[in-house]
Amino acid sequence: MQGEKDLAVLLKTMKPELNEGEFVFCTINDLSTIAIKDIVGFFREGEGITIVVKKEVADQLSLNYSFVFSWISLTVHSSLEAVGLTAAFSKALAAHSISCNVIAGYYHDHIFVAQHDAEKAMKALGELSERK
């Protein structure tokens, strides 16, 4: 099944979902030091491997982090070739002074926002979807 490319359809049907839990971004040098089942996402950079994990996992492993996030998933199956979705929702969040970090998976876009901004972000995303 191919993902949706039409921006108007994506915005109207994005249906944001707030995932349960607290999440953090950490950096490690060796993926073998953590169980793959505990990793929400990872990306290899020159300086190390950035991982996203639940805060409780990071605390158990004594991993350093600087910020606690909430995780919002857009449940629409967006194409990796879609143009404008990230720009549209990041602009809507920025209008409410909400910073976001985005990870695009094969099926969905995932937005990490400050934990204290989660409800405000859900509201802003809902309003964006209703306007389109």
C-alpha positions in Angstrom: 0.0 0.0 0.0 1.4 3.4 -1.0 1.1 6.4 1.2 -0.9 9.5 0.6 0.8 12.4 -1.2 -1.9 15.0 -1.5 -1.3 17.6 1.2 -4.9 18.6 1.6 -5.9 15.0 2.2 -3.0 14.5 4.6 -3.9 17.5 6.7 -7.6 16.6 6.8 -7.0 13.0 7.8 -3.7 13.2 9.8 -5.5 12.2 13.1 -2.8 12.9 15.6 -2.5 10.4 18.4 -0.7 11.0 21.7 1.4 8.0 22.7 1.6 7.2 26.4 4.8 7.8 28.2 7.7 10.1 28.6 10.5 10.0 25.9 14.0 11.2 25.7 16.8 11.6 23.1 20.1 10.2 24.1 23.4 9.5 22.4 25.4 6.2 22.6 28.3 4.8 20.8 27.3 1.1 20.7 23.9 -0.2 20.0 24.8 -3.5 21.7 24.5 -1.8 25.1 20.7 -1.5 24.8 18.0 -4.0 23.9 16.5 -3.2 20.5 13.0 -3.7 21.9 13.7 -0.6 24.2 14.6 1.7 21.3 11.7 3.8 19.8 14.1 5.1 17.1 17.7 5.7 16.3 19.9 7.6 13.8 23.6 7.2 13.3 25.6 10.5 13.2 29.3 11.1 13.0 29.4 11.9 16.8 27.5 8.9 17.9 24.1 7.1 17.7 21.1 9.2 18.7 18.4 7.0 20.2 14.9 7.8 21.4 13.8 5.7 24.4 11.3 5.9 27.2 12.6 8.0 30.0 12.4 5.1 32.4 14.8 3.1 30.2 17.3 5.9 30.0 17.1 6.3 33.8 17.7 2.5 34.3 20.7 2.6 32.0 22.0 5.9 33.4 21.9 7.5 30.0 22.2 11.3 29.8 19.4 13.4 28.3 18.5 17.1 28.6 14.8 17.2 27.8 11.6 15.1 28.3 9.2 14.7 25.4 5.8 13.6 24.6 5.3 11.6 21.3 2.5 12.3 18.9 2.0 10.1 15.9 0.1 11.2 12.8 -2.0 8.1 12.0 -2.5 8.9 8.3 -0.2 6.8 6.1 1.8 9.5 4.5 4.1 8.9 1.5 7.8 9.5 2.1 7.5 11.6 -1.1 4.7 13.9 0.2 5.5 17.6 0.0 4.5 20.1 2.7 3.2 18.0 5.6 6.1 18.6 7.9 6.2 22.3 7.0 2.4 22.7 7.6 2.4 21.1 11.1 5.6 22.6 12.2 4.3 26.0 11.2 1.1 25.4 13.1 3.1 24.3 16.2 5.5 27.3 15.9 2.5 29.7 15.9 1.8 28.4 19.4 5.5 28.6 20.4 5.8 24.8 20.4 9.1 23.3 19.4 9.0 19.9 17.6 11.4 17.2 16.6 10.1 15.0 13.7 10.9 11.4 12.7 9.4 10.1 9.5 8.7 6.4 9.5 7.7 4.4 6.5 4.0 4.7 7.4 3.6 7.7 9.7 5.2 10.9 10.9 6.1 11.1 14.5 6.4 14.4 16.4 8.2 14.9 19.7 7.2 18.0 21.7 8.0 19.1 25.2 6.0 17.1 27.6 4.4 20.3 29.1 3.2 21.3 25.5 1.6 17.9 24.6 -2.0 18.9 25.0 -1.5 22.3 23.4 0.2 20.6 20.5 -2.7 18.1 20.1 -5.1 21.1 20.1 -3.0 23.0 17.5 -2.8 19.9 15.2 -6.5 19.3 15.6 -7.3 22.9 14.6 -4.9 22.6 11.6 -6.7 19.4 10.4 -10.2 21.0 10.8 -9.2 24.1 8.8 -8.2 22.0 5.8 
